[in-house]
């Protein structure tokens, strides 16, 4: 776990101008209404969070408005709907940074508590409560979150594009003038229930 500090001491020592604090209080509640993810990411950066420009953050994800400068999210991370990144605790009067490594995926409704570091390529399950560090390349789930298995996700799956989608999905592209082979549906073979 990353170092946790006393909340009041942190507020006294940090060098954030009153104008930036006011900007955060006005801007942060409005970010969820911004339709473009690239603009949402940029607005979180303006509010002080250290977020790579390739990070996708869902509209309903909440980043702690009291100390967003303690949030670091590396390249290619996906933060799903309803996720909360909390850098301070009013109950314990502590504050701590949150670090999310590259290509990690935070599932819907997960809560990341102060002082937690999530390793690169890790997957946090939906509605998980992460109160301890998550190693690199694992899946965690539960309350509190526990490692359920090594992620073992091929790295090329992380960046699915139009160019590699058919290959990754196991679909054979159609040959010159021939129809593509049928794909079995969930209900049974080739659409039968």
C-alpha positions as CSV (number, residue, x, y, z in Angstrom):
1,X,0.0,0.0,0.0
2,X,1.1,3.5,-0.7
3,X,1.8,5.9,2.2
4,X,-1.3,7.3,3.8
5,X,-1.2,10.8,5.4
6,X,-3.3,12.7,7.9
7,X,-6.1,14.4,5.9
8,X,-5.9,17.8,7.7
9,X,-2.1,17.9,7.4
10,X,-2.3,17.1,3.7
11,X,-4.9,19.9,3.1
12,X,-2.6,22.3,5.0
13,X,0.6,21.4,3.1
14,X,-0.7,20.9,-0.5
15,X,0.0,23.7,-2.9
16,X,-3.4,24.1,-4.6
17,X,-4.6,27.6,-5.3
18,X,-8.0,28.6,-4.0
19,X,-9.0,29.3,-7.6
20,X,-8.3,25.7,-8.6
21,X,-10.3,24.4,-5.6
22,X,-13.3,26.5,-6.7
23,X,-12.8,25.3,-10.4
24,X,-12.9,21.7,-9.1
25,X,-16.0,22.2,-7.1
26,X,-17.8,23.8,-10.1
27,X,-16.4,21.5,-12.8
28,X,-16.3,18.0,-11.3
29,X,-20.0,17.5,-10.8
30,X,-20.6,18.5,-14.5
31,X,-18.0,16.1,-16.0
32,X,-20.5,13.2,-16.0
33,X,-22.7,15.1,-18.5
34,X,-19.9,15.4,-21.1
35,X,-20.6,12.9,-23.9
36,X,-17.1,12.5,-25.3
37,X,-14.7,10.4,-23.3
38,X,-11.7,12.2,-24.6
39,X,-13.1,15.5,-23.3
40,X,-14.0,13.9,-20.0
41,X,-10.5,12.7,-19.6
42,X,-9.1,16.1,-20.4
43,X,-11.4,17.7,-17.9
44,X,-10.3,15.3,-15.1
45,X,-6.7,16.4,-16.1
46,X,-7.7,20.1,-15.7
47,X,-9.0,19.3,-12.3
48,X,-5.6,17.9,-11.3
49,X,-5.8,14.2,-11.8
50,X,-2.7,12.6,-13.4
51,X,-4.4,10.7,-16.2
52,X,-2.9,9.5,-19.6
53,X,-4.8,10.8,-22.6
54,X,-5.7,7.3,-23.7
55,X,-7.6,6.5,-20.5
56,X,-11.4,5.8,-21.0
57,X,-13.5,6.9,-18.0
58,X,-17.2,6.2,-18.0
59,X,-19.6,9.1,-17.4
60,X,-20.8,7.9,-14.0
61,X,-17.3,7.1,-12.6
62,X,-16.4,9.4,-9.7
63,X,-12.9,10.6,-8.9
64,X,-12.4,12.1,-5.4
65,X,-12.9,15.9,-5.8
66,X,-11.0,16.6,-2.5
67,X,-7.6,15.4,-3.8
68,X,-7.7,14.4,-7.5
69,X,-4.0,15.2,-7.8
70,X,-3.4,12.0,-5.8
71,X,-4.9,9.9,-8.6
72,X,-2.5,8.5,-11.3
73,X,-3.9,6.4,-14.1
74,X,-1.5,5.1,-16.8
75,X,-2.0,4.5,-20.5
76,X,-4.9,2.4,-21.8
77,X,-6.8,2.0,-18.6
78,X,-10.6,1.5,-18.7
79,X,-12.7,2.7,-15.8
80,X,-16.3,1.4,-16.0
81,X,-19.6,2.9,-14.9
82,X,-20.2,3.7,-11.2
83,X,-16.5,3.2,-10.2
84,X,-15.4,5.4,-7.3
85,X,-11.7,6.3,-6.8
86,X,-11.5,7.7,-3.3
87,X,-8.3,9.4,-2.1
88,X,-9.4,10.4,1.4
89,X,-11.4,9.0,4.3
90,X,-13.3,11.4,6.6
91,X,-13.7,8.6,9.1
92,X,-10.0,7.7,9.5
93,X,-8.9,11.3,8.7
94,X,-6.4,9.9,6.2
95,X,-5.5,10.6,2.6
96,X,-3.5,8.4,0.2
97,X,-2.7,8.2,-3.5
98,X,-4.3,5.8,-6.0
99,X,-2.2,4.4,-8.8
100,X,-3.6,2.3,-11.6
101,X,-1.1,0.6,-13.9
102,X,-1.3,0.5,-17.7
103,X,-4.0,-1.5,-19.5
104,X,-5.8,-2.3,-16.2
105,X,-9.6,-2.6,-16.3
106,X,-11.8,-1.5,-13.4
107,X,-15.2,-3.2,-13.5
108,X,-18.5,-1.4,-13.0
109,X,-19.3,-0.3,-9.4
110,X,-15.8,-1.0,-8.0
111,X,-14.6,1.1,-5.2
112,X,-10.9,1.9,-4.9
113,X,-9.8,3.1,-1.5
114,X,-7.0,5.5,-0.5
115,X,-3.4,4.3,-0.7
116,X,-4.1,1.5,-3.2
117,X,-2.0,0.6,-6.3
118,X,-3.4,-1.6,-9.0
119,X,-0.8,-3.4,-11.2
120,X,-0.6,-3.2,-14.9
121,X,-2.9,-5.5,-17.0
122,X,-5.0,-6.4,-13.9
123,X,-8.8,-6.7,-13.9
124,X,-10.9,-5.5,-11.0
125,X,-14.3,-7.3,-11.0
126,X,-17.6,-5.5,-10.8
127,X,-18.6,-4.1,-7.4
128,X,-15.3,-5.1,-5.8
129,X,-13.9,-3.2,-2.8
130,X,-10.2,-2.7,-3.3
131,X,-8.6,-1.9,0.0
132,X,-5.1,-3.4,-0.6
133,X,-2.6,-3.3,-3.5
134,X,-3.4,-5.5,-6.5
135,X,-0.4,-7.3,-8.2
136,X,0.3,-7.1,-11.9
137,X,-1.7,-9.2,-14.3
138,X,-4.3,-10.7,-12.0
139,X,-8.1,-10.7,-11.6
140,X,-9.5,-9.6,-8.3
141,X,-13.2,-9.6,-7.1
142,X,-15.2,-9.5,-4.0
143,X,-15.7,-7.4,-0.8
144,X,-12.9,-7.0,0.1
145,X,-11.2,-7.8,-3.2
146,X,-9.1,-10.9,-3.4
147,X,-7.1,-12.4,-6.2
148,X,-9.2,-15.0,-8.0
149,X,-6.8,-16.0,-10.7
150,X,-4.0,-14.8,-12.9
151,X,-5.5,-12.7,-15.6
152,X,-3.8,-14.6,-18.4
153,X,-5.4,-12.3,-21.0
154,X,-3.3,-12.2,-24.2
155,X,-1.9,-8.7,-24.4
156,X,-3.1,-8.3,-28.0
157,X,-6.7,-8.5,-26.7
158,X,-6.3,-5.3,-24.8
159,X,-6.3,-3.2,-27.9
160,X,-9.0,-4.7,-30.2
161,X,-9.2,-2.7,-33.4
162,X,-11.1,-3.1,-36.7
163,X,-7.9,-4.6,-38.1
164,X,-7.4,-7.4,-35.6
165,X,-11.1,-8.0,-34.4
166,X,-11.8,-11.0,-36.8
167,X,-8.5,-12.7,-35.9
168,X,-9.0,-12.3,-32.2
169,X,-12.7,-13.4,-32.3
170,X,-11.7,-16.5,-34.2
171,X,-13.7,-15.5,-37.3
172,X,-12.3,-16.7,-40.6
173,X,-12.5,-13.8,-43.1
174,X,-14.4,-14.6,-46.3
175,X,-12.2,-15.7,-49.3
176,X,-12.6,-14.1,-52.7
177,X,-16.3,-14.1,-53.5
178,X,-17.2,-16.7,-50.9
179,X,-19.6,-16.2,-48.0
180,X,-18.0,-16.2,-44.5
181,X,-18.6,-19.4,-42.5
182,X,-21.6,-19.3,-40.1
183,X,-20.9,-18.6,-36.5
184,X,-22.7,-20.7,-33.8
185,X,-25.1,-18.7,-31.6
186,X,-25.3,-18.9,-27.8
187,X,-28.5,-20.9,-28.0
188,X,-27.1,-23.8,-30.0
189,X,-25.6,-24.7,-33.3
190,X,-26.1,-22.1,-36.1
191,X,-29.1,-20.4,-34.5
192,X,-31.0,-23.5,-33.3
193,X,-32.4,-23.3,-29.8
